[in-house]
Amino acid sequence: MIIVSNRELGELYEKATESYHRCVNNPENTFLQDEISIPIDEIQLKRTKVKAVFTENIPEVYSWEVEIVLWDENAMIGRYTYIEDDMGNEIDNGLVFY
């Protein structure tokens, strides 16, 4: 069993939040605003889950997946997933609007 402290969880969520902001503020991603009905800077971020991901037959953690749900005032409008390796390096991310 893996036990993660509140501080470690907080750090993972902070990295995910920073990665989300880099994504939506990237000049190459200005098209994202056209996909939702509210301004990007009004989206509320809600921490939802952190998963430890393993590979077959290797007992060490391979990566961490952190999910943040995106809300407008009263409905979920998407999610952002941040993935980092066991060394703390961002290896992937994904943004989906519903």
N, C-alpha and C positions, 0 to 999 in steps of 0.2 A: 504494500500500500504506500502511496505517495502522500506525504503531508506537506502542505504549502502554507506558509504563514500569511497573515493578512497583509503584511508589508510586501511580500513577494507577489501576491495577487494584485495589490495596488500598483506595483511597478509594471506588471504585465499590462494592466488596463491603461496605465499612463502611456506606455509605449504604443499601444494600439490606438489610443486617442490622438497622439502626435502623428502617427502614420496616417490616420484618417484625414487629419487637417492638411498634411502635406499633399495627400491625394486630391482632395476637393479644391485646394488652392493652387494646384499645378496649372500653369497657363495652358498646357495641352489638354486639360480636362474641362475647359469652360463649357463644353457641350452638356455637362452633367446638369447644369441649371435648367436646361430645356426639358429634362426628364421628370421634373417634379413641379408641384404647383406652389411651393413656398420658397422663399429665398434660402439658399444653402446655409447661410449663417444663422437661420432660425431653427434648424433641425436640432432636436434634443437627442442627446446620446444617452442610452441606458445600458449599463453593464449587464451582460446576461450570463456568459459562461466562459470558462477556461478549460481546455482539454489537454491532457498529456497524451501524446501520440507515440506509440511504440512500433517498431518493425518486428517482423517475425523472428523469433528465437534470439532476440537481443533484449535483455532485461532493462537496459538503460533507456531513459527518455530520449527519443529521437527529436521531437519538436513539440512546441506549445502552440495551440490554436486558441485565439482569444476572439470572442464574438461580442460585438456591440450592436444593439438594435437601434434603429433610427426612427424617431417619432416626429410627427407634427403635433399640434395641440392635443389631438384626441385619437390618433390612429397610428399604427405602425406603418411606415412608408418604405422601409428597407432594412438592410443589415450590412455591417462591415466586418470582415474577418481579417485578422492579423495573424501571421504565422512566423514564428522564429525558431531557429535551431537551438540545440542544447548549449550552444556557446553564447546565446543572447543576440544573434545576428538575424535581422529580418530577412526571411527567405521568400515570402510571398504575401499577397494581400488580395482582397476581393471586395468589391462594392456592388451591391445589388439594390435597385429600387424596385418596389412592387407596383 
